[in-house]
Amino acid sequence: MSDPETTAADAELQRTEQLTKRRLWLTRLGMVLAAGAAIWLLWYLLFGRNHTSTDDAYVNAEVAQVTPLYSAAVTVVHVRDTDVVKPGDVLLELDPTNARIALAQAEADMAAAQRRFRQALANGDALGAQVGARGADAARADAQLAAAQADLDKARLDLARREALAASGGVSGEELSAARRGFASAQAGVAAARAALAEAHAATRSAASQQAANDALVKGLTEATDPGVLAAKARLDAARLDLDRTVIRAAIGGVITRRQVQVGQRVTVGSPVMTIVPTGTVYVEANFKERQLRRMKVGQPAEVVADIYGGSVTYHGKVAGLGGGTGSAMAILPAQNATGNWIKVVQRVPVRVELDPKELAEHPLRVGLSTEVTVDLSAN
């Protein structure tokens, strides 16, 4: 049998060794934790406090909707979804028949307007000659009135002489009657001459008025500045523009998406038929929490990692702008906190990050891809 004192000593020694091992383990654990805390503190002081990141970020772009500016049936569609186009490439063609007819009508209206202006110029010369002719007619009527007045004076004198001789029987009754008829005829001649003179003056004034009205239409104008010609030219330009619009071209370069048009379909003005996504100028829309925006400014550098490439590709860019409101405030149906059912939720503000075009060309992105954005807040 073993000695009880030896057994107790062994047990005490074993407990002492266990306590020593525990203290050593706790010391090592404390040292590891202290080292980790020191490393974290050093990381925060050197990097963490000057950088903020979010994974609530997605690729976006200023897409271009293709909408016809002329209503007609589609005759040819040159592209399909996923096709890459350059600015100016033909996307589709519309039936140009009506546009060509309208152009021909506009050209005819233009020619008619030019002819009317030239005719107005020619009328001005003709009306000037007519005014001169009416003036000559008035002068002739004035001369005729003077002659008629002289005849009247002579007839009056003859009548007075015969009436004086009639009492003594020096003239016959027939001769007296003839003198009286001559006087009456001379009076009628004067009245007719006065009427002819008045008519001549009225015709002169009418011709002058017509000439003035015609001069008002063309005075100071040329064929290029005539309002009627300008209006016809505007209609002609509009008709040419409509004909040009029957061929729809790409306004920007990019990838065709959401093509919604087929051959034979009649499209109307303003109806979207396809969308062009400019993959070379995409940007990232990062939704940062409101507390992350304290030191964020436009122009600060940013790094972007896209899920499609993983950590093997890092894009470099800069903060191009901060949203004017939170996502919830700009929603179609914003939250109504005044109803009483209010729970505080951390809000996020969209931040636009523009990327290096060279890096985008080497590693293209598509709209809607998920990314992670880190912004360097130390840069001013």
C-alpha positions in Angstrom: 0.0 0.0 0.0 1.2 3.5 -0.8 2.0 6.1 1.9 -0.9 8.6 2.4 1.6 11.5 2.7 3.2 10.6 -0.6 -0.2 10.4 -2.3 -1.2 13.8 -1.0 2.2 15.3 -2.1 1.7 14.0 -5.6 -1.8 15.4 -5.8 -0.6 18.8 -4.7 2.3 18.7 -7.2 -0.2 17.8 -10.0 -2.5 20.6 -9.1 0.4 23.1 -9.1 1.5 21.9 -12.5 -2.1 22.3 -13.8 -2.3 25.9 -12.4 1.0 26.7 -14.0 -0.1 25.4 -17.4 -3.4 27.3 -17.1 -1.6 30.5 -16.2 0.8 30.0 -19.2 -2.1 29.4 -21.5 -4.0 32.4 -20.3 -0.9 34.5 -20.6 -0.3 33.4 -24.2 -4.0 34.0 -25.0 -3.7 37.5 -23.5 -0.6 38.2 -25.5 -2.4 37.0 -28.7 -5.4 39.2 -27.9 -3.2 42.1 -27.1 -1.3 41.6 -30.4 -4.5 41.4 -32.3 -5.8 44.5 -30.7 -2.6 46.3 -31.4 -2.7 45.2 -35.0 -6.3 46.3 -35.4 -5.5 49.6 -33.7 -2.6 50.1 -36.0 -4.7 49.2 -39.1 -7.4 51.6 -38.0 -5.0 54.5 -37.4 -3.2 54.0 -40.6 -5.9 52.8 -42.9 -9.3 52.0 -41.4 -10.3 55.5 -40.2 -9.5 57.0 -43.6 -11.4 54.4 -45.7 -15.0 53.4 -45.9 -16.5 50.7 -48.0 -19.9 49.2 -49.0 -21.0 46.2 -50.9 -24.3 47.7 -51.7 -23.0 49.0 -55.1 -24.0 48.2 -58.6 -22.8 49.1 -62.1 -25.0 51.7 -63.9 -24.8 53.7 -67.1 -26.5 56.6 -68.9 -28.4 54.4 -71.3 -29.9 55.8 -74.5 -33.4 54.9 -75.5 -33.9 54.7 -79.3 -37.3 56.4 -80.1 -38.5 57.2 -83.7 -39.1 60.8 -84.6 -41.3 59.8 -87.5 -44.3 57.5 -87.6 -44.2 54.8 -90.3 -43.9 51.1 -90.8 -40.6 49.3 -90.2 -39.0 48.0 -93.4 -35.6 46.8 -92.2 -34.1 46.1 -88.8 -30.3 46.0 -88.9 -29.5 45.0 -85.3 -30.5 42.5 -82.6 -29.9 42.2 -78.9 -26.2 42.0 -77.8 -25.0 43.6 -81.0 -22.3 46.2 -80.6 -22.8 49.4 -82.5 -20.9 52.6 -83.1 -22.2 56.2 -83.3 -23.9 56.7 -86.6 -24.6 53.0 -87.4 -28.0 52.3 -89.0 -30.3 50.6 -86.6 -33.5 50.3 -88.6 -35.3 51.9 -91.6 -38.9 53.1 -91.9 -41.1 53.2 -95.0 -40.1 56.5 -96.7 -43.1 56.7 -99.2 -45.2 59.3 -97.4 -42.1 61.3 -96.5 -41.0 61.5 -100.1 -44.5 62.6 -101.2 -44.5 65.3 -98.5 -41.0 66.4 -99.7 -42.2 66.7 -103.3 -45.2 68.7 -102.1 -42.9 71.0 -100.1 -40.6 71.5 -103.1 -43.6 72.5 -105.2 -44.8 74.9 -102.5 -41.3 76.4 -102.4 -41.3 77.0 -106.2 -44.8 78.5 -106.0 -43.7 80.9 -103.2 -40.6 82.0 -105.2 -42.8 82.5 -108.3 -45.3 84.7 -106.3 -42.5 86.9 -105.1 -41.1 87.4 -108.6 -44.6 88.1 -109.8 -45.0 90.7 -107.0 -41.8 92.4 -108.2 -43.1 92.4 -111.8 -46.5 93.7 -110.6 -44.7 96.6 -109.0 -43.3 97.8 -112.3 -46.6 97.2 -114.1 -48.5 99.1 -111.4 -46.0 102.0 -111.7 -46.8 102.2 -115.4 -50.5 102.0 -114.7 -50.2 104.9 -112.2 -48.5 106.9 -115.0 -51.3 106.0 -117.5 -54.0 106.9 -115.0 -52.2 110.3 -114.5 -52.2 110.9 -118.2 -55.9 110.0 -118.3 -56.6 112.6 -115.6 -54.6 115.2 -117.5 -56.6 114.4 -120.7 -59.9 114.6 -118.7 -58.8 117.9 -117.3 -58.2 119.3 -120.8 -61.5 118.0 -121.9 -63.2 119.8 -119.0 -61.5 123.0 -120.0 -62.7 122.6 -123.6 -66.2 121.8 -122.4 -66.2 124.9 -120.2 -65.1 127.0 -123.2 -67.9 125.6 -125.3 -70.3 126.3 -122.5 -69.2 129.9 -122.2 -69.6 130.4 -126.0 -73.0 128.8 -125.9 -74.1 131.0 -123.1 -72.9 134.1 -125.0 -74.7 133.0 -128.2 -77.9 132.4 -126.3 -77.7 135.8 -124.5 -77.2 137.6 -127.9 -80.1 135.8 -129.6 -82.4 136.3 -126.6 -81.6 140.1 -126.8 -82.4 140.1 -130.6 -85.5 138.0 -130.2 -87.6 140.9 -128.6 -87.1 143.1 -131.7 -87.7 140.1 -134.1 -84.0 140.1 -135.3 -83.8 136.3 -134.9 -86.3 133.6 -135.7 -87.8 131.3 -133.0 -86.1 128.3 -134.5 -82.7 129.9 -134.2 -83.4 130.9 -130.6 -84.4 127.3 -129.9 -81.2 126.0 -131.5 -79.1 128.4 -129.3 -80.9 127.2 -126.2 -80.3 123.5 -127.2 -76.6 124.3 -127.8 -76.3 125.9 -124.4 -78.0 122.9 -122.7 -75.7 120.5 -124.6 -72.6 122.6 -123.5 -73.8 122.3 -119.9 -74.1 118.5 -120.3 -70.7 118.4 -121.8 -69.2 120.2 -118.9 -70.9 117.9 -116.4 -69.7 114.8 -118.4 -66.1 116.2 -118.5 -66.2 116.8 -114.8 -67.4 113.3 -114.2 -64.7 111.9 -116.5 -62.1 114.0 -114.6 -63.3 112.7 -111.2 -63.2 109.1 -112.6 -59.7 109.6 -113.9 -58.5 110.9 -110.5 -60.2 108.0 -108.7 -58.5 105.5 -111.1 -55.2 107.3 -110.4 -55.6 107.0 -106.7 -56.6 103.3 -107.0 -53.6 102.5 -109.1 -51.4 104.4 -106.6 -52.9 102.4 -103.7 -52.4 99.1 -105.5 -48.8 100.1 -106.2 -48.3 101.1 -102.5 -49.8 97.8 -101.3 -47.6 95.8 -103.7 -44.5 97.8 -102.6 -45.3 97.1 -99.0 -45.2 93.4 -99.8 -41.8 93.5 -101.4 -40.1 96.6 -100.1 -36.7 95.9 -98.6 -37.1 92.2 -99.3 -35.3 89.7 -101.6 -36.4 86.3 -102.7 -34.3 84.8 -99.9 -35.9 87.0 -97.2 -39.5 87.0 -98.3 -41.8 85.7 -95.5 -43.7 83.5 -97.9 -40.5 82.0 -99.3 -39.2 81.5 -95.8 -42.3 79.7 -94.7 -42.2 77.5 -97.7 -38.5 76.8 -97.0 -39.3 75.9 -93.4 -41.8 73.4 -94.7 -39.3 72.0 -97.1 -36.7 71.6 -94.4 -39.2 69.9 -92.2 -40.1 67.5 -95.1 -36.4 66.7 -95.7 -35.9 66.2 -92.0 -38.8 63.7 -91.9 -37.3 61.8 -94.8 -33.9 61.7 -93.1 -35.7 60.4 -89.9 -36.9 57.3 -91.8 -33.3 56.0 -91.3 -32.7 55.7 -87.5 -29.0 55.7 -86.5 -27.2 55.1 -83.2 -26.6 58.3 -81.2 -23.9 56.7 -79.1 -21.8 53.5 -79.1 -22.7 50.5 -77.0 -24.5 47.3 -76.8 -28.1 46.8 -78.1 -30.5 45.6 -75.4 -34.3 45.3 -75.1 -35.0 45.4 -78.8 -38.8 45.7 -79.2 -39.4 46.2 -82.9 -40.0 43.8 -85.8 -40.2 44.3 -89.6 -43.7 45.4 -90.6 -44.5 46.9 -87.2 -45.7 50.5 -87.3 -43.9 52.6 -84.9 -45.0 56.0 -83.6 -43.2 59.1 -82.5 -41.7 58.7 -79.0 -42.3 55.0 -78.6 -39.1 53.2 -77.5 -37.9 50.5 -79.8 -34.6 49.5 -78.3 -31.9 50.6 -75.8 -28.2 51.2 -76.2 -26.0 50.6 -73.2 -22.6 52.5 -73.4 -20.4 49.9 -71.8 -17.3 52.0 -72.2 -18.7 54.8 -70.0 -20.4 52.8 -67.2 -20.1 54.0 -63.6 -20.8 52.5 -60.2 -23.6 53.6 -58.0 -22.6 52.9 -54.4 -25.2 53.2 -51.6 -23.3 54.3 -48.5 -24.8 54.6 -45.0 -25.5 58.1 -43.8 -22.7 58.0 -41.2 -20.2 57.0 -43.8 -20.7 60.3 -45.6 -19.3 62.6 -42.9 -16.0 63.1 -44.6 -16.8 62.0 -48.1 -16.2 64.6 -50.9 -16.3 64.8 -54.6 -13.0 63.9 -56.2 -11.8 61.5 -53.5 -10.2 58.3 -55.0 -12.0 55.0 -54.8 -11.3 51.4 -55.6 -13.9 49.0 -57.0 -14.0 45.2 -57.0 -16.6 43.6 -59.2 -18.0 40.2 -58.4 -17.7 39.1 -62.0 -13.9 39.2 -61.8 -13.4 38.8 -58.1 -10.4 40.2 -56.2 -8.1 39.6 -59.2 -9.2 42.9 -60.8 -9.4 46.2 -59.0 -10.8 49.3 -60.7 -9.6 52.7 -59.8 -11.8 55.8 -60.0 -13.1 58.8 -58.0 -16.2 60.0 -56.4 -18.1 62.0 -59.0 -21.1 63.1 -57.0 -23.3 62.5 -54.0 -27.0 62.0 -54.3 -29.4 64.7 -53.4 -31.4 62.5 -51.1 -31.7 59.0 -49.7 -33.0 56.1 -51.7 -36.2 55.9 -49.6 -36.9 59.6 -49.9 -36.6 59.4 -53.7 -38.7 56.3 -54.0 -41.9 56.4 -56.0 -43.8 55.8 -52.7 -41.6 57.4 -50.0 -42.1 56.4 -46.4 -44.6 58.4 -44.4 -43.1 58.6 -40.9 -45.9 60.9 -39.8 -48.3 58.0 -39.6 -47.0 56.9 -36.3 -45.7 53.5 -37.5 -42.1 54.7 -37.3 -39.0 52.6 -36.9 -35.6 54.2 -37.3 -33.7 52.6 -40.2 -30.2 53.5 -41.2 -30.6 55.4 -44.5 -28.3 55.1 -47.5 -27.4 57.8 -50.1 -26.3 56.9 -53.6 -22.8 58.0 -54.5 -21.6 58.0 -58.1 -18.1 56.6 -58.7 -16.6 57.0 -62.2 -14.0 54.5 -63.3 -10.8 54.6 -65.3 -11.8 54.2 -69.0 -8.6 52.2 -69.8 -9.4 49.7 -67.0 -13.0 49.4 -68.3 -11.7 48.7 -71.8 -9.5 45.9 -70.5 -12.2 44.4 -68.2 -15.7 45.4 -69.5 -18.6 45.6 -67.1 -22.3 45.3 -67.6 -25.1 47.3 -66.1 -26.5 45.8 -62.9 -23.4 43.8 -61.8 -22.6 43.8 -58.1 -19.4 45.5 -56.8 -17.7 46.5 -53.6 -16.5 50.1 -53.3 -13.8 51.5 -51.0 -13.3 55.3 -50.8 -10.2 57.0 -49.5 -11.5 59.7 -47.1 -8.0 61.1 -46.4 -7.8 62.9 -49.8 -9.3 66.4 -50.0 
